Each structure stands twice: as structure tokens, then as C-alpha cells.
Amino acid sequence: MIKRFLFLLLVISSFASCKKAEKPTQVGLIAKNAVVVSARAEASQIGVDVIKKGGNAFDSMCATQLALAVAYPFAGNLGGGGFMVYRKADGEIGSIDFREKAPLAATRDMYLDDNGEVIPDKSILGAMAVGVPGTIAGVFDIHEKFGSLPIEDIIQPVIDLAYKGVIVTKKQEARIKKYQPLFPKANKEPIFLDKPWKANEVITYPELAKTLERILENGKDEFYKGETAKTLVQFIQDNGGIITEEDLSKYEAKWRDPITFTYDDLNIISMGPPASGGICLAQIMKMLEPFHLDEYGHNSVKSIQAITEAERRAYADRSFFLGDPDFVKIPISTLIKDDYLSGRMLDFSFEKATPSSEVSHGNIQIIESDETTHFSIVDPFGNAIATTTTLNGAYGSKLYCSELGFFLNNEMDDFSSKPGAPNMFGLLGAEANKIEPEKRMLSSMTPTIIEKNGKLYMTLGSPGGATIITSVLQTILNVHEYKMSMQAAVNAARFHHQWLPDEISMEPNSFNKTLITQLEALGYTINEKDSPVIGKVDGILVLEDNSYEGGADRRGDDTAIGF
């Protein structure tokens, strides 16, 4: 009885100190008609301007996606790919996969030396790290299916922005400085980011503008079969890569069914494989549903324990089961089934941590970056989209095609270079995610839309490599369980566990030291050093009066704009 009383006292004191630190007083941008939340104000503004012209959320998505290639080359791209989940005003839902693919010449062991060991940096830096880009295919397929404005109204503002230029922010200045040592390792010639750019200077992108002009004139085929394709392939091969004109000409984006599941009174719609986000989010939330998180308190010992242990088990399953559904059989319905997931948590106790060495993937019979970016959009018609797009690492492979004006991805690192060996985000892969020609690599991206009582309630997502799923999860819980505004939910301190390494990453100086000591006493290893930022969530919440609250993450230059 005394032990129970002391433990309860411990939890209450921990909750009180955390709740005080995270008091949800912040409110984001409120708009009646439409909101665009993205990594840069320039991209959000272009997205809003397209809607003001009479365009819908899909037109705005296409414009925002392309504008991020200009305003946010850190992750915005023509040379990468991504995923979009949508919900139309009539309740129709769906998703599109414009994820990169492995080149035709790719082989399972292409990143291993003669001893079978992973060659350092080969899947991360330079032309061999590049997957076949999907962004332009995705943009044109989305516009063709759902767009309402002429393509000129979407691309021309982006061309104008590229010629006009984008002001360097303080955070952008720091990013450029951090990654400058890597650019010479990937490029034979100096590139525009080699100089010491300072805040308030303006970077123009005339070469990118000219590339976009050709795409505007000739459509999707310009990128995959035209002059741009030929230039791109020649550049990649001149730098030692293996992508061919055939790789580009064969690329197609793919419409897929999203992952859907319920949590309390919410209906959640998220991206399915080859994005792991939807399945992992479903697993974690369903494992958590029986727990009384609202009673435990935000970022309390018990809440962090329950969330950590659910994350641990979901990431173990992710490592073993998930890959490109066009290549491997994934037991999706079983992985998100209630009885399977309740069984996964049977060995969890609030009395102590469950070591990851004692947690493996579930027993299922099968017959057979942190440098990403997310944007969310709602329009006056009631349509909503959630798009996560990436080059994978910061500035992707660091390989920059000066003639075309954009960076190329390093998505090949998201494959399992060697089963059991971690990628750049520390995630382990297995046979399901091995390298095969034309296969899409596994992703953590988690663009998500939520309904409540049959109506649109929330759209959100995040960059962050392995931490994407947990960032989206905790933001949803902050709104639903802890009754935060969208801005407060986005701003709140985050933590992360991914099975291996067996540690809880916490944003430094964001959690009460007493709470950390309590978690360590229960057997958890805490890492506050290696994750100064966990995710950059951009979300939109539908309020009771049917207006929208846009939450833009304080961790970046993210901006919500609406009207």
C-alpha cells in the first residue's frame, strides 16, 4: 500500500512539473476559408495565392510542392519524391505514392565491399546514392486527376519566385554552414552553397527557373523523356551514377489505398507502404488505446512509458515486415488487428522498462530523414491534403546539378544495404526492404488526415527520418488526449523510441530533470544529446466554428498562411 502511494505521488509530482512547462497557451493562425502550412513562408504564400485564384487544395499542393524546391532546397525538391494523402469535401479518401525507385542496374549488394561489409557513405553521398526521382510525376498526376486551374497558374508563380530569389533566414544560414563540408565530397565543381551565405541575403535560382519553364511548356515528359531528362542522366553518369534514360522514362507515380483505423472517436487516414508511417501509427495508437493517457498527464512518467513501449514494439515490426508492397507480401490487416496488438503489450509493466533485446517482431505467418519536409492544406471547398516530400538526407546526396538547378536525393540509403545494418537514421532493415531494380525503398513518412464524427478534423505530418512517426503520433495525442490547440500541440516537447538503439531520445532542456531521473530508475536510457530537434510538424485543426487553426512548427522557419 505504501509503495503504491509513493508511486502515485511520484507520478503526480512529475505530471505537475511537466504540465507547467508545457501549458498549452499558444494558438496558431486562425483562418475561415483556407490554410497552407509549410516549411517556408514563400511556399505557403504561393499555395494560398493559388486558392485565392479559385484553385483547390490539389492545385495548391502542386504549387506548394514546386515552390519548396525553390524556397527550401534543404528538402523541397524536383530531384526527390514523396507521398500525399487526401480527403475530398465529399468524404472520398485516397493517396498517391511518388516515392523514388531503385535504378534498373541496382543490385542487392551494390553498397557492400568484397568482405560483405557496408562501404561508408556510398549510399549517402554522391551519384550512387540517387534513386529515380518521382516529384514531377506526382505533381502532374495530381493536377491531371484533381486540379481545377490551368497548369500555368500553378507553375508560373514558382518560376517567378526562382528568378526573384528567396531571402536567407538565420536558421537557413546555420543549415548551409553545417553541411558545407560535405558538398565538395559529392560535387566535382563548386556549387552555389559553397559560399558563406548570411541571413537576409537573397539567393536566386535562374537555372531552376529555366528547368521549370521547359516543364511548363512540355509537361511531365520534359523531366522524364525530354531535354531535361537527357541532361540529368548525363550529369548523374558523369558523376559515377547508374541511372539511365530508360529509368526515367519508365517511372510512374502510383495511386494507393491509404491505411485507415480508429482511435476512440477518431477515424485516421494515413499513408500505406512503401511508407511505414500509416501502419506504425496504427500499431502504436491501437496499443495505446486501452491506456488512460489523459489521466496520466502530458509527458508524465506513465504517459512516456506507455508511448515508448508501444513505439518500441511497432518499430521492431517495421524492421522485419515492411517494404514495397509491389515486391513483398505485407500482412497489413494482421499488423493493425486489435488482438495481435493487445498481445504485443502483454509483457509491458509500469514497474520497469522492457529491454529491446527482449522485444522482436511479432509472430505472424506470412505466405510468401530527419531531413524531409511536410505541408498541410485545406481549401474553402472542404478538401484537405497532407503531403510529405523529401530528398532523404539534408540536401539529399549533396549532388547538385548546376545546369538544371536542383539537388538530387540519396534515397537509396533507405533500402537495407545489408540486412541488420542500420541506415543513416539508425533504422534496421530486413529482407523485405532489400535492394531490387525498380523497387521503392521503405520510408517513415506519415502524411495523415483525421476525421471526427464523419467530418474533417485534422491534417498533419512531419519530417524527421525515423522520428516522423512518433512526432505525428504525439501531436495527435496532444490535441486529442491533452486538449491542446494545434499550435501548442506542435510546439510541445517531443521524445522518441525506435526499438534500436534502446534509448529514449528527448529534445534537450525540454523535460524536467526529476522526470528523467524517474525514467532512468525504471530502466530507461535517456539521450538528450543527439536529437536537438525531433520532427517539424505542420498541421491544421478544424475548430468548432468550422474555421481552421494552422500550427507551424517553431523548430524551423515553418509558416501558416490563410485567409
PLY file of the C-alpha trace (Angstrom):
ply
format ascii 1.0
element vertex 563
property float x
property float y
property float z
element edge 561
property int vertex1
property int vertex2
end_header
0.00 0.00 0.00
2.83 2.40 0.92
4.67 1.57 -2.35
1.54 2.31 -4.37
1.05 5.62 -2.56
4.68 6.67 -3.16
4.49 5.73 -6.85
1.26 7.73 -7.24
2.90 10.70 -5.53
5.86 10.38 -7.91
3.58 10.41 -10.97
1.54 13.39 -9.70
4.64 15.47 -8.97
6.14 14.58 -12.36
2.90 15.46 -14.14
2.62 18.76 -12.34
6.13 19.86 -13.26
5.75 18.79 -16.92
2.30 20.29 -17.33
3.57 23.60 -16.04
6.41 23.56 -18.59
4.08 22.63 -21.45
0.99 24.67 -20.62
-0.89 24.89 -23.92
-1.42 28.64 -24.16
-0.27 29.03 -27.78
-2.76 29.38 -30.60
-1.80 29.24 -34.25
-3.07 31.16 -37.26
-6.89 31.18 -37.41
-8.48 31.42 -40.85
-12.06 30.96 -42.02
-11.54 29.83 -45.61
-8.20 28.15 -46.26
-4.78 27.49 -44.72
-1.43 26.35 -46.09
1.27 25.37 -43.59
4.73 24.60 -44.97
8.44 24.90 -44.21
8.76 28.38 -45.75
6.51 31.44 -45.89
7.20 31.88 -49.62
5.85 28.40 -50.42
2.82 28.82 -48.13
2.03 32.17 -49.76
2.14 30.71 -53.27
-0.13 27.87 -52.11
-2.64 30.35 -50.67
-2.48 32.60 -53.75
-3.40 29.64 -55.96
-6.50 29.02 -53.82
-7.42 32.72 -53.98
-7.36 32.43 -57.78
-10.10 29.82 -57.49
-7.89 26.76 -57.21
-8.50 23.89 -54.82
-6.26 22.10 -52.31
-4.81 19.91 -55.07
-3.80 22.88 -57.21
-2.30 24.41 -54.08
-0.45 21.17 -53.30
1.21 21.17 -56.72
2.26 24.81 -56.42
3.49 24.46 -52.82
5.46 21.33 -53.67
7.27 23.07 -56.52
7.75 26.29 -54.52
9.52 24.34 -51.79
12.11 23.27 -54.37
12.97 26.97 -54.66
12.44 28.22 -51.12
13.60 25.14 -49.21
16.21 23.17 -51.20
17.23 21.52 -47.92
14.32 19.09 -48.53
11.95 20.64 -51.10
12.70 19.15 -54.45
12.42 18.22 -58.08
15.08 15.57 -57.54
13.29 13.58 -54.83
9.83 12.23 -54.13
7.14 11.80 -51.51
3.59 10.83 -50.58
0.24 12.63 -50.41
-2.90 11.61 -48.52
-6.13 13.41 -49.40
-9.71 13.78 -48.27
-12.17 15.47 -50.61
-15.11 17.52 -49.41
-17.48 14.64 -50.19
-15.53 12.30 -47.91
-13.61 10.46 -50.65
-10.13 9.50 -49.45
-7.01 8.27 -51.19
-3.26 8.61 -51.51
-0.54 8.82 -54.10
2.98 7.40 -53.92
5.57 9.41 -55.84
8.42 7.81 -53.94
11.72 7.30 -55.72
12.65 3.89 -57.19
15.87 1.91 -57.48
17.51 2.12 -60.92
17.30 -0.87 -63.26
21.02 -1.51 -62.72
20.67 -1.62 -58.92
21.74 -4.82 -57.16
21.21 -6.19 -53.69
24.88 -5.90 -52.67
25.77 -2.69 -54.51
26.90 -0.95 -51.29
28.98 -3.83 -49.91
32.73 -4.41 -50.26
34.41 -7.72 -51.10
34.10 -8.77 -47.46
30.35 -8.15 -47.43
30.64 -5.02 -45.27
28.81 -1.75 -45.98
31.05 0.78 -47.77
30.87 4.02 -45.74
28.93 6.88 -47.38
28.38 5.11 -50.72
24.59 5.05 -50.21
24.60 8.56 -48.73
26.94 10.83 -50.72
27.13 11.31 -54.48
25.56 9.83 -57.59
25.41 6.19 -56.48
23.04 7.21 -53.66
20.42 8.61 -56.06
17.05 6.93 -56.65
14.89 7.69 -59.71
13.01 10.93 -58.79
9.21 10.97 -58.56
8.20 14.53 -57.67
7.32 15.81 -61.14
5.31 12.68 -61.94
3.39 13.10 -58.69
2.64 16.79 -59.29
1.34 16.24 -62.82
-0.70 13.15 -61.92
-2.35 15.00 -59.03
-3.11 18.02 -61.19
-4.49 15.88 -64.00
-6.83 13.99 -61.66
-7.99 16.73 -59.30
-6.70 20.12 -60.44
-9.09 22.91 -61.43
-6.73 25.66 -62.61
-4.56 25.65 -65.75
-1.07 24.35 -65.05
0.33 27.79 -65.97
-1.37 29.29 -62.92
0.46 26.77 -60.76
3.97 26.74 -62.20
4.42 30.38 -63.30
4.40 31.82 -59.74
7.14 29.32 -58.83
9.20 30.36 -61.86
8.80 34.00 -60.83
9.96 33.15 -57.29
13.04 31.35 -58.65
14.06 34.40 -60.69
13.24 36.84 -57.87
15.02 34.79 -55.23
14.49 33.83 -51.61
15.79 35.60 -48.51
18.16 33.53 -46.38
16.90 33.10 -42.80
19.06 32.67 -39.69
18.14 29.01 -39.50
18.94 28.53 -43.18
22.31 30.22 -42.70
23.10 27.72 -39.94
21.99 24.75 -42.06
24.14 25.80 -45.01
27.19 26.26 -42.77
26.64 22.86 -41.15
26.53 20.93 -44.43
29.06 22.90 -46.48
31.95 20.48 -45.74
30.02 17.69 -47.49
29.31 19.46 -50.80
32.87 19.11 -52.19
32.76 15.38 -51.44
29.80 14.90 -53.80
30.47 17.54 -56.50
33.40 17.86 -58.92
32.84 21.60 -59.32
31.93 24.30 -56.75
28.20 24.85 -56.22
26.22 27.90 -55.14
26.05 26.80 -51.48
29.82 26.70 -51.15
29.96 30.42 -50.36
29.24 31.68 -46.80
25.63 32.80 -47.20
24.37 35.12 -44.47
20.88 35.87 -43.18
18.95 38.48 -45.21
20.94 37.82 -48.37
18.93 36.73 -51.42
19.56 33.50 -53.34
18.21 33.38 -56.90
17.70 30.19 -58.89
17.79 31.08 -62.63
18.76 27.57 -63.76
15.87 26.05 -61.81
13.55 28.68 -63.28
14.60 27.65 -66.81
14.04 23.97 -65.97
10.55 24.81 -64.72
9.87 26.84 -67.88
10.65 23.79 -70.00
8.44 21.62 -67.77
5.62 24.18 -68.09
5.95 24.13 -71.86
6.37 20.37 -72.36
4.72 18.82 -69.32
5.78 15.77 -67.33
7.58 14.24 -70.32
10.13 17.06 -70.22
11.51 15.70 -66.96
11.28 12.01 -67.85
11.90 11.91 -71.62
12.89 15.38 -72.85
15.92 17.65 -72.80
15.87 17.82 -69.01
15.91 14.02 -68.76
18.91 13.74 -71.08
20.81 16.45 -69.20
20.03 14.86 -65.86
21.09 11.35 -66.89
24.32 12.62 -68.44
25.11 14.54 -65.27
24.44 11.56 -62.99
26.52 9.21 -65.12
29.36 11.72 -65.42
29.47 11.67 -61.63
29.58 7.89 -61.39
25.88 7.08 -61.07
23.85 4.33 -62.78
20.50 5.99 -63.59
19.65 5.81 -67.31
17.17 7.44 -69.67
15.20 4.18 -69.51
14.93 4.54 -65.72
13.39 7.99 -66.10
11.08 7.07 -68.98
9.70 4.06 -67.07
8.99 5.94 -63.83
5.33 6.25 -62.78
3.70 7.55 -59.62
1.15 5.18 -58.11
-2.27 5.78 -56.56
-2.67 3.60 -53.48
-5.28 2.86 -50.82
-4.39 4.61 -47.56
-4.22 2.89 -44.16
-7.37 3.62 -42.12
-8.08 2.83 -38.48
-9.98 4.19 -35.49
-8.78 5.52 -32.15
-11.54 6.46 -29.69
-13.92 8.59 -31.79
-11.33 9.45 -34.44
-11.04 7.92 -37.90
-7.43 8.15 -39.01
-6.28 8.08 -42.65
-2.56 7.71 -43.26
-0.07 6.55 -45.87
0.47 2.86 -46.51
3.57 1.03 -47.76
6.14 1.70 -49.02
5.63 4.37 -46.35
5.76 2.68 -42.97
4.08 5.61 -41.25
0.44 4.55 -41.52
0.96 1.01 -40.25
3.30 2.06 -37.42
0.97 4.88 -36.39
-1.97 2.45 -36.34
0.00 -0.06 -34.31
1.18 2.46 -31.73
-2.19 4.14 -31.30
-4.09 0.86 -31.03
-1.61 -0.41 -28.45
-2.15 2.83 -26.52
-5.94 2.97 -26.79
-6.61 0.91 -23.61
-4.38 3.23 -21.52
-5.73 6.38 -19.85
-3.21 8.84 -21.23
-5.40 11.83 -20.43
-5.39 10.83 -16.76
-1.65 10.15 -16.66
-0.94 13.68 -17.98
1.09 15.11 -20.83
4.74 13.97 -20.82
4.32 12.33 -17.42
6.30 9.25 -16.43
3.38 6.89 -17.15
2.49 8.52 -20.48
6.10 8.41 -21.65
6.38 4.78 -20.54
3.25 3.64 -22.37
4.08 5.55 -25.55
7.71 4.39 -25.51
6.80 0.74 -25.10
4.23 0.89 -27.92
6.77 2.64 -30.16
9.40 0.02 -29.31
7.16 -2.84 -30.48
5.91 -1.08 -33.62
9.44 -0.26 -34.80
10.50 -3.87 -34.24
7.68 -4.96 -36.57
8.60 -2.21 -39.04
12.14 -3.53 -39.32
11.03 -7.05 -40.22
7.77 -6.86 -42.16
7.65 -3.64 -44.17
8.85 -2.84 -47.69
7.50 -2.07 -51.16
4.10 -3.85 -51.46
4.75 -4.37 -55.19
7.66 -6.64 -54.24
6.85 -8.18 -50.86
3.76 -9.59 -49.19
2.94 -7.42 -46.15
0.40 -8.75 -43.60
-1.22 -5.33 -43.20
-4.58 -6.45 -41.80
-2.89 -8.62 -39.15
-0.33 -5.99 -38.17
-3.07 -3.49 -37.25
-5.54 -6.01 -35.79
-6.67 -5.39 -32.21
-5.98 -8.87 -30.84
-2.50 -9.00 -32.37
-1.61 -5.60 -30.90
-3.05 -6.29 -27.46
-0.84 -9.37 -27.39
2.22 -7.26 -28.22
1.74 -5.29 -24.99
1.14 -8.22 -22.64
4.71 -8.19 -21.35
4.69 -4.44 -20.61
4.70 -3.30 -16.97
4.79 0.18 -15.48
7.22 -1.23 -12.93
10.17 -1.38 -15.34
11.31 -0.90 -18.94
11.13 -3.77 -21.42
14.64 -4.11 -22.89
14.67 -4.06 -26.69
16.83 -7.19 -26.54
13.71 -8.94 -25.28
11.43 -7.47 -27.99
11.41 -8.88 -31.50
8.92 -8.62 -34.34
5.56 -10.25 -33.77
4.90 -13.86 -34.71
2.98 -13.67 -37.98
2.75 -16.42 -40.56
3.46 -14.90 -43.99
2.70 -16.96 -47.06
5.08 -15.76 -49.35
15.31 11.91 -42.61
15.48 13.77 -40.43
15.66 15.99 -43.42
12.28 15.73 -45.03
9.54 18.35 -45.19
5.78 18.27 -44.76
2.96 20.60 -45.70
-0.76 20.60 -44.95
-3.54 22.35 -46.89
-7.29 22.87 -46.51
-9.36 24.86 -49.01
-12.71 26.72 -48.91
-14.44 23.76 -50.57
-13.62 21.34 -47.74
-10.81 19.43 -49.45
-7.71 18.58 -47.42
-4.28 17.19 -48.25
-1.26 16.06 -46.25
1.99 15.81 -48.21
5.42 14.71 -47.03
8.25 15.10 -49.51
11.97 14.56 -49.26
15.47 14.23 -50.62
16.13 11.93 -47.63
19.25 13.49 -46.06
19.84 17.23 -45.81
20.29 18.42 -49.42
19.93 14.74 -50.34
23.07 13.18 -51.80
24.66 16.68 -51.74
24.97 16.24 -55.53
23.77 19.43 -57.24
23.06 19.65 -60.96
24.04 23.27 -61.66
22.69 23.16 -65.22
19.20 22.18 -64.00
19.28 23.97 -60.64
18.39 21.29 -58.11
19.81 18.75 -55.66
19.40 15.01 -56.09
18.16 12.61 -53.42
20.06 9.94 -51.50
17.03 7.69 -51.05
18.96 4.52 -51.88
20.13 4.64 -48.25
16.55 3.86 -47.20
16.95 0.34 -48.53
18.60 -2.35 -46.44
22.15 -2.14 -47.78
22.77 -5.20 -45.65
20.04 -6.83 -43.53
20.67 -5.95 -39.89
22.89 -2.94 -40.67
21.45 0.50 -39.72
20.88 3.27 -42.26
21.74 6.96 -41.68
18.79 7.29 -39.27
19.79 4.20 -37.25
16.87 2.16 -38.61
17.47 -1.52 -39.23
16.15 -3.28 -42.31
15.49 -6.88 -43.26
14.82 -8.94 -46.39
11.54 -7.14 -47.09
13.46 -3.92 -47.80
16.43 -5.35 -49.72
17.57 -3.56 -52.90
15.91 -4.68 -56.13
15.61 -2.93 -59.53
12.58 -0.60 -59.79
11.66 -1.21 -56.16
10.58 1.65 -53.91
12.57 1.97 -50.71
10.83 1.89 -47.31
10.02 5.26 -45.79
8.95 6.62 -42.39
6.82 9.37 -43.93
3.41 9.72 -42.27
1.13 12.26 -44.00
-2.12 11.89 -42.08
-5.71 13.18 -42.17
-8.16 12.68 -39.31
-11.96 12.67 -39.25
-14.15 13.15 -36.20
-17.86 12.40 -36.28
-17.60 11.87 -40.02
-16.15 15.32 -40.66
-12.67 16.63 -41.41
-10.86 17.26 -38.12
-7.11 17.47 -38.68
-4.39 17.21 -41.31
-0.74 16.94 -40.35
2.66 15.37 -40.92
6.34 15.90 -40.21
9.89 15.49 -41.45
12.44 13.81 -39.21
13.57 10.46 -40.61
12.89 7.79 -38.02
11.20 10.35 -35.74
8.46 11.25 -38.26
6.01 8.64 -36.99
6.47 9.50 -33.31
6.25 13.25 -33.99
2.90 12.82 -35.78
1.70 10.44 -33.07
2.48 12.79 -30.19
0.92 15.79 -31.94
-2.33 13.87 -32.45
-2.30 12.76 -28.81
-1.58 16.32 -27.65
-4.75 17.55 -29.34
-6.99 14.56 -28.63
-5.87 13.39 -25.19
-4.47 16.58 -23.67
-6.85 19.10 -25.31
-4.14 21.35 -26.72
-4.57 23.82 -29.54
-2.85 22.82 -32.77
-0.05 25.31 -32.20
0.53 24.15 -28.63
0.46 20.53 -29.77
3.09 21.27 -32.42
5.26 23.29 -30.02
5.24 20.75 -27.18
8.47 18.92 -26.28
8.82 15.54 -28.02
10.57 12.25 -27.34
11.23 9.21 -29.49
11.98 5.49 -29.27
12.62 3.26 -32.31
13.39 -0.16 -30.78
17.11 0.02 -31.60
19.14 1.69 -30.26
17.41 1.01 -26.96
17.08 4.57 -25.72
14.54 7.37 -25.43
15.68 10.39 -27.41
14.48 13.62 -25.81
14.72 17.18 -27.03
17.35 18.75 -24.74
16.37 21.14 -21.96
12.71 20.35 -22.59
11.98 17.75 -19.91
12.04 18.03 -16.16
15.24 16.55 -14.67
13.26 14.82 -11.95
11.16 13.07 -14.58
14.31 11.89 -16.40
15.73 10.52 -13.15
12.47 8.64 -12.52
12.55 7.08 -16.00
16.19 6.06 -15.57
15.30 4.41 -12.27
12.75 2.30 -14.16
15.46 1.08 -16.55
15.16 3.53 -19.46
18.23 5.03 -21.12
17.74 8.72 -21.92
19.59 10.51 -24.74
19.31 14.30 -24.76
22.45 14.90 -26.84
21.75 13.56 -30.31
18.26 14.92 -31.08
18.17 18.72 -30.61
15.06 18.72 -32.81
12.55 15.88 -33.12
10.31 16.46 -36.14
8.89 19.68 -37.55
5.14 19.14 -37.57
2.89 21.30 -39.75
-0.80 20.75 -39.08
-4.27 22.20 -39.43
-7.11 21.68 -36.95
-10.79 22.27 -37.72
-12.30 24.28 -34.86
-15.82 24.09 -33.50
-16.98 27.07 -35.58
-15.56 25.36 -38.72
-12.67 27.81 -39.01
-9.14 26.44 -39.23
-6.15 26.70 -36.92
-2.79 26.32 -38.63
0.07 25.12 -36.44
3.54 25.82 -37.86
6.49 24.25 -36.08
8.72 26.69 -34.13
11.68 24.37 -34.75
12.05 25.62 -38.33
11.06 28.58 -40.48
7.66 26.95 -40.96
4.78 29.33 -41.60
0.99 29.10 -41.71
-0.78 31.46 -44.10
-4.52 31.61 -44.70
-7.50 33.81 -45.36
0 1
1 2
2 3
3 4
4 5
5 6
6 7
7 8
8 9
9 10
10 11
11 12
12 13
13 14
14 15
15 16
16 17
17 18
18 19
19 20
20 21
21 22
22 23
23 24
24 25
25 26
26 27
27 28
28 29
29 30
30 31
31 32
32 33
33 34
34 35
35 36
36 37
37 38
38 39
39 40
40 41
41 42
42 43
43 44
44 45
45 46
46 47
47 48
48 49
49 50
50 51
51 52
52 53
53 54
54 55
55 56
56 57
57 58
58 59
59 60
60 61
61 62
62 63
63 64
64 65
65 66
66 67
67 68
68 69
69 70
70 71
71 72
72 73
73 74
74 75
75 76
76 77
77 78
78 79
79 80
80 81
81 82
82 83
83 84
84 85
85 86
86 87
87 88
88 89
89 90
90 91
91 92
92 93
93 94
94 95
95 96
96 97
97 98
98 99
99 100
100 101
101 102
102 103
103 104
104 105
105 106
106 107
107 108
108 109
109 110
110 111
111 112
112 113
113 114
114 115
115 116
116 117
117 118
118 119
119 120
120 121
121 122
122 123
123 124
124 125
125 126
126 127
127 128
128 129
129 130
130 131
131 132
132 133
133 134
134 135
135 136
136 137
137 138
138 139
139 140
140 141
141 142
142 143
143 144
144 145
145 146
146 147
147 148
148 149
149 150
150 151
151 152
152 153
153 154
154 155
155 156
156 157
157 158
158 159
159 160
160 161
161 162
162 163
163 164
164 165
165 166
166 167
167 168
168 169
169 170
170 171
171 172
172 173
173 174
174 175
175 176
176 177
177 178
178 179
179 180
180 181
181 182
182 183
183 184
184 185
185 186
186 187
187 188
188 189
189 190
190 191
191 192
192 193
193 194
194 195
195 196
196 197
197 198
198 199
199 200
200 201
201 202
202 203
203 204
204 205
205 206
206 207
207 208
208 209
209 210
210 211
211 212
212 213
213 214
214 215
215 216
216 217
217 218
218 219
219 220
220 221
221 222
222 223
223 224
224 225
225 226
226 227
227 228
228 229
229 230
230 231
231 232
232 233
233 234
234 235
235 236
236 237
237 238
238 239
239 240
240 241
241 242
242 243
243 244
244 245
245 246
246 247
247 248
248 249
249 250
250 251
251 252
252 253
253 254
254 255
255 256
256 257
257 258
258 259
259 260
260 261
261 262
262 263
263 264
264 265
265 266
266 267
267 268
268 269
269 270
270 271
271 272
272 273
273 274
274 275
275 276
276 277
277 278
278 279
279 280
280 281
281 282
282 283
283 284
284 285
285 286
286 287
287 288
288 289
289 290
290 291
291 292
292 293
293 294
294 295
295 296
296 297
297 298
298 299
299 300
300 301
301 302
302 303
303 304
304 305
305 306
306 307
307 308
308 309
309 310
310 311
311 312
312 313
313 314
314 315
315 316
316 317
317 318
318 319
319 320
320 321
321 322
322 323
323 324
324 325
325 326
326 327
327 328
328 329
329 330
330 331
331 332
332 333
333 334
334 335
335 336
336 337
337 338
338 339
339 340
340 341
341 342
342 343
343 344
344 345
345 346
346 347
347 348
348 349
349 350
350 351
351 352
352 353
353 354
354 355
355 356
356 357
357 358
358 359
359 360
360 361
361 362
362 363
363 364
364 365
365 366
366 367
368 369
369 370
370 371
371 372
372 373
373 374
374 375
375 376
376 377
377 378
378 379
379 380
380 381
381 382
382 383
383 384
384 385
385 386
386 387
387 388
388 389
389 390
390 391
391 392
392 393
393 394
394 395
395 396
396 397
397 398
398 399
399 400
400 401
401 402
402 403
403 404
404 405
405 406
406 407
407 408
408 409
409 410
410 411
411 412
412 413
413 414
414 415
415 416
416 417
417 418
418 419
419 420
420 421
421 422
422 423
423 424
424 425
425 426
426 427
427 428
428 429
429 430
430 431
431 432
432 433
433 434
434 435
435 436
436 437
437 438
438 439
439 440
440 441
441 442
442 443
443 444
444 445
445 446
446 447
447 448
448 449
449 450
450 451
451 452
452 453
453 454
454 455
455 456
456 457
457 458
458 459
459 460
460 461
461 462
462 463
463 464
464 465
465 466
466 467
467 468
468 469
469 470
470 471
471 472
472 473
473 474
474 475
475 476
476 477
477 478
478 479
479 480
480 481
481 482
482 483
483 484
484 485
485 486
486 487
487 488
488 489
489 490
490 491
491 492
492 493
493 494
494 495
495 496
496 497
497 498
498 499
499 500
500 501
501 502
502 503
503 504
504 505
505 506
506 507
507 508
508 509
509 510
510 511
511 512
512 513
513 514
514 515
515 516
516 517
517 518
518 519
519 520
520 521
521 522
522 523
523 524
524 525
525 526
526 527
527 528
528 529
529 530
530 531
531 532
532 533
533 534
534 535
535 536
536 537
537 538
538 539
539 540
540 541
541 542
542 543
543 544
544 545
545 546
546 547
547 548
548 549
549 550
550 551
551 552
552 553
553 554
554 555
555 556
556 557
557 558
558 559
559 560
560 561
561 562
